[in-house]
């Protein structure tokens, strides 16, 4: 017998828009740039990319603007 799920799933809103800053061949170079950008106060991640994940890219997050009145209709 099938069971019905009655729980509502909460929607997770995107908080940052991630843009690629630069790509590197090794993690050490990517980490050096990441540390410089973090010291400037930016949100930074390092992700694997390329065939087989052999390259690394540094991505920088910018906050997404939210419209708090989007649920109300005029």
Number of C-alpha atoms within 10 A of each C-alpha: 3 4 5 6 6 6 6 6 6 6 6 6 8 10 12 13 12 16 13 14 13 13 19 17 14 13 17 11 13 21 17 10 16 22 13 12 15 13 9 9 9 14 16 21 16 18 15 17 14 11 7 7 9 12 16 21 23 23 20 20 16 14 11 12 10 10 7 7 7 7 6 6 5 2
